Amino acid sequence: MCLELVKTLDDLDRALISLLQVNARESTANLARKLGVARTTVLARLARLEQHQVIAGYTVRLAQDVEGRSIQAYVGITVQPRSGKDVARRLARMPEVQLLCTVSGEFDYVAWLRADTPERLDALLDEIGEVEGVIKTTTSIVLAKRIDRVAR
């Protein structure tokens, strides 16, 4: 991403990004109407934001009742010194790993997992524990979402 571009985002860019975060499927005509600008202006801004990777992609957010049918868990992962990159590469190959963050504190990484069944989650945790360089994992299963600002 071009950090210089991020520093130069204006109010229109920020308003456009905010509207897309609420509904990424909004038509350019509706976006233009809401922003009070021409449709071609919206198209040009989107192209520039995408080209400079300010907008990295568009996605689908599942409704909580659909998402709730899967098992979600956060896993703290402790790794051996100098094995973090290899562990991250191995975890990246597991489609159930939704997010992987390096963190400070007790763990080296925290992963957010989503599995279809408890049995698949159990097998996935075994796979993670067997990755060369992983010393220890600690798992917390998500029981319910109390605040979800991402799903707007």
Contacts in CASP RR format, 6 or more apart in sequence:
PFRMAT RR
TARGET T0000
AUTHOR 0000-0000-0000
METHOD contacts of the structure
MODEL  1
MCLELVKTLDDLDRALISLLQVNARESTANLARKLGVARTTVLARLARLE
QHQVIAGYTVRLAQDVEGRSIQAYVGITVQPRSGKDVARRLARMPEVQLL
CTVSGEFDYVAWLRADTPERLDALLDEIGEVEGVIKTTTSIVLAKRIDRV
AR
1 52 0 8 1.000
1 53 0 8 1.000
1 54 0 8 1.000
1 56 0 8 1.000
2 52 0 8 1.000
2 53 0 8 1.000
2 54 0 8 1.000
5 48 0 8 1.000
5 52 0 8 1.000
5 54 0 8 1.000
6 54 0 8 1.000
9 17 0 8 1.000
9 54 0 8 1.000
12 35 0 8 1.000
12 37 0 8 1.000
12 41 0 8 1.000
12 45 0 8 1.000
13 45 0 8 1.000
13 49 0 8 1.000
13 54 0 8 1.000
15 35 0 8 1.000
16 31 0 8 1.000
16 35 0 8 1.000
16 42 0 8 1.000
16 45 0 8 1.000
16 46 0 8 1.000
16 49 0 8 1.000
17 49 0 8 1.000
17 54 0 8 1.000
17 55 0 8 1.000
19 26 0 8 1.000
19 31 0 8 1.000
19 34 0 8 1.000
19 35 0 8 1.000
20 26 0 8 1.000
20 31 0 8 1.000
20 55 0 8 1.000
20 58 0 8 1.000
21 152 0 8 1.000
22 152 0 8 1.000
24 58 0 8 1.000
24 59 0 8 1.000
25 58 0 8 1.000
28 39 0 8 1.000
28 42 0 8 1.000
28 43 0 8 1.000
28 46 0 8 1.000
29 39 0 8 1.000
31 42 0 8 1.000
32 38 0 8 1.000
32 39 0 8 1.000
32 41 0 8 1.000
32 42 0 8 1.000
35 41 0 8 1.000
35 42 0 8 1.000
46 55 0 8 1.000
49 55 0 8 1.000
50 57 0 8 1.000
61 150 0 8 1.000
61 151 0 8 1.000
64 145 0 8 1.000
64 148 0 8 1.000
64 151 0 8 1.000
67 114 0 8 1.000
70 114 0 8 1.000
70 115 0 8 1.000
70 116 0 8 1.000
71 114 0 8 1.000
71 115 0 8 1.000
71 116 0 8 1.000
71 117 0 8 1.000
71 118 0 8 1.000
71 120 0 8 1.000
71 121 0 8 1.000
71 141 0 8 1.000
72 112 0 8 1.000
72 113 0 8 1.000
72 114 0 8 1.000
72 141 0 8 1.000
72 142 0 8 1.000
73 112 0 8 1.000
73 113 0 8 1.000
73 115 0 8 1.000
73 121 0 8 1.000
73 125 0 8 1.000
73 139 0 8 1.000
73 140 0 8 1.000
73 141 0 8 1.000
73 142 0 8 1.000
74 110 0 8 1.000
74 111 0 8 1.000
74 112 0 8 1.000
74 113 0 8 1.000
74 139 0 8 1.000
74 140 0 8 1.000
74 142 0 8 1.000
75 110 0 8 1.000
75 111 0 8 1.000
75 112 0 8 1.000
75 113 0 8 1.000
75 125 0 8 1.000
75 128 0 8 1.000
75 137 0 8 1.000
75 138 0 8 1.000
75 139 0 8 1.000
75 140 0 8 1.000
76 106 0 8 1.000
76 107 0 8 1.000
76 109 0 8 1.000
76 110 0 8 1.000
76 111 0 8 1.000
76 137 0 8 1.000
76 138 0 8 1.000
76 139 0 8 1.000
77 87 0 8 1.000
77 107 0 8 1.000
77 108 0 8 1.000
77 109 0 8 1.000
77 110 0 8 1.000
77 111 0 8 1.000
77 128 0 8 1.000
77 134 0 8 1.000
77 136 0 8 1.000
77 137 0 8 1.000
78 106 0 8 1.000
78 107 0 8 1.000
78 108 0 8 1.000
78 134 0 8 1.000
78 135 0 8 1.000
78 136 0 8 1.000
78 137 0 8 1.000
79 87 0 8 1.000
79 108 0 8 1.000
79 109 0 8 1.000
79 133 0 8 1.000
79 134 0 8 1.000
79 135 0 8 1.000
80 133 0 8 1.000
80 134 0 8 1.000
80 135 0 8 1.000
83 132 0 8 1.000
83 133 0 8 1.000
84 108 0 8 1.000
84 109 0 8 1.000
84 133 0 8 1.000
86 132 0 8 1.000
86 133 0 8 1.000
87 109 0 8 1.000
87 131 0 8 1.000
87 132 0 8 1.000
87 133 0 8 1.000
87 134 0 8 1.000
88 100 0 8 1.000
88 109 0 8 1.000
90 131 0 8 1.000
90 132 0 8 1.000
91 97 0 8 1.000
91 100 0 8 1.000
91 109 0 8 1.000
91 111 0 8 1.000
91 128 0 8 1.000
91 131 0 8 1.000
92 100 0 8 1.000
94 124 0 8 1.000
94 127 0 8 1.000
94 128 0 8 1.000
96 113 0 8 1.000
96 114 0 8 1.000
96 115 0 8 1.000
96 120 0 8 1.000
96 121 0 8 1.000
96 124 0 8 1.000
97 111 0 8 1.000
97 112 0 8 1.000
97 113 0 8 1.000
98 111 0 8 1.000
98 112 0 8 1.000
98 113 0 8 1.000
98 114 0 8 1.000
99 111 0 8 1.000
99 112 0 8 1.000
100 109 0 8 1.000
100 110 0 8 1.000
100 111 0 8 1.000
100 112 0 8 1.000
101 109 0 8 1.000
101 110 0 8 1.000
101 111 0 8 1.000
102 108 0 8 1.000
102 109 0 8 1.000
103 109 0 8 1.000
103 110 0 8 1.000
107 138 0 8 1.000
111 128 0 8 1.000
113 121 0 8 1.000
113 124 0 8 1.000
115 121 0 8 1.000
115 124 0 8 1.000
121 141 0 8 1.000
125 137 0 8 1.000
125 139 0 8 1.000
128 134 0 8 1.000
128 137 0 8 1.000
129 137 0 8 1.000
END
